[in-house]
Amino acid sequence: MNLLLDECVPRPLKGSFLSHGHSCQTVPEAGFAGKTNGELLRLAPDRFDAFITLDKGLPFQQNLANLKIAILVVRAKTNQMIDVLPHVPECLAALDSINPGEVRYVGL
């Protein structure tokens, strides 16, 4: 699966997904730095299967009707690697069954 990591996700988390066979880029690596969430969700489906974010409000701030990308929202205590890393196994399991247009929450 081709994954896009939001700017709020710790960059080192990328390695956790790459080591499990996923392709993965951060928002800046994809050339989307500074884009609003709405812009990201319009641009990303052309290149990515899933968008991983820590922004719990994203599904409520955006119109997700007809969304063509899966969204995985990680609910961690903070956006520090020590708090996000324990959720990777649950993220990987969710990615095995998530569908385009679906929003899935993992974590707290």
C-alpha positions as CSV (number, residue, x, y, z in Angstrom):
1,M,0.0,0.0,0.0
2,N,1.2,3.5,-0.8
3,L,1.0,5.7,2.3
4,L,1.1,9.4,2.9
5,L,2.2,10.5,6.4
6,D,0.7,13.8,7.6
7,E,3.1,16.6,8.8
8,C,2.0,16.0,12.4
9,V,3.2,12.3,12.3
10,P,6.8,11.8,13.5
11,R,9.0,11.3,10.4
12,P,10.9,8.3,11.9
13,L,7.6,6.4,11.9
14,K,8.0,6.1,8.2
15,G,10.5,3.3,8.7
16,S,8.0,1.2,10.6
17,F,5.8,1.1,7.5
18,L,8.6,0.6,5.0
19,S,9.9,-2.4,7.0
20,H,6.5,-4.0,6.6
21,G,6.4,-3.7,2.8
22,H,4.5,-0.5,2.4
23,S,5.6,2.4,0.2
24,C,5.6,5.6,2.3
25,Q,6.3,9.3,2.0
26,T,5.9,12.2,4.3
27,V,3.8,15.2,3.2
28,P,7.0,17.3,2.5
29,E,8.6,14.4,0.6
30,A,5.5,14.2,-1.6
31,G,5.8,18.0,-2.3
32,F,2.6,18.8,-0.3
33,A,4.3,20.8,2.5
34,G,2.1,23.6,3.7
35,K,-1.1,22.4,2.0
36,T,-4.3,22.5,3.9
37,N,-6.0,19.2,4.8
38,G,-8.6,19.8,2.1
39,E,-5.9,20.3,-0.5
40,L,-4.1,17.2,0.7
41,L,-7.3,15.1,0.5
42,R,-7.9,16.3,-3.1
43,L,-4.3,15.7,-4.3
44,A,-3.3,12.6,-2.4
45,P,-5.6,10.0,-4.0
46,D,-3.8,10.3,-7.3
47,R,-0.6,8.9,-5.7
48,F,-1.6,7.3,-2.4
49,D,-3.9,4.7,-1.0
50,A,-4.0,5.9,2.6
51,F,-3.4,9.0,4.6
52,I,-2.1,8.6,8.1
53,T,-2.6,11.5,10.5
54,L,-2.7,12.3,14.2
55,D,-5.3,15.0,13.6
56,K,-8.4,13.7,15.4
57,G,-10.5,16.6,14.1
58,L,-9.8,16.0,10.4
59,P,-12.8,13.8,9.7
60,F,-15.1,16.5,11.2
61,Q,-13.4,19.4,9.5
62,Q,-13.6,18.0,6.0
63,N,-16.3,16.8,3.7
64,L,-15.3,13.2,3.3
65,A,-18.2,12.2,0.9
66,N,-16.8,10.6,-2.2
67,L,-13.3,10.4,-0.7
68,K,-11.0,8.3,-2.8
69,I,-8.4,7.7,-0.2
70,A,-8.4,5.8,3.1
71,I,-7.7,7.8,6.3
72,L,-6.1,6.3,9.3
73,V,-6.3,8.5,12.4
74,V,-3.9,7.5,15.1
75,R,-5.1,8.6,18.6
76,A,-1.9,8.9,20.6
77,K,-1.2,10.8,23.8
78,T,1.1,13.2,21.9
79,N,2.8,13.3,18.5
80,Q,6.1,12.3,20.0
81,M,7.6,9.0,18.7
82,I,7.5,7.4,22.1
83,D,3.7,7.8,22.2
84,V,3.0,7.0,18.5
85,L,5.2,4.0,18.0
86,P,3.2,1.6,20.2
87,H,0.3,2.1,17.8
88,V,2.1,0.8,14.8
89,P,0.9,-2.9,15.1
90,E,-2.7,-1.7,15.2
91,C,-2.0,0.6,12.2
92,L,-0.6,-2.2,10.2
93,A,-3.6,-4.4,11.0
94,A,-6.0,-1.6,10.0
95,L,-4.1,-1.1,6.7
96,D,-4.7,-4.7,5.8
97,S,-8.4,-4.2,5.7
98,I,-9.1,-0.5,5.2
99,N,-10.9,0.6,2.0
100,P,-10.8,3.8,0.0
101,G,-13.2,6.3,1.4
102,E,-13.1,4.8,4.9
103,V,-11.9,6.6,8.1
104,R,-10.5,4.3,10.7
105,Y,-9.3,5.2,14.2
106,V,-6.6,3.3,16.1
107,G,-5.2,4.0,19.5
108,L,-6.5,5.6,22.7
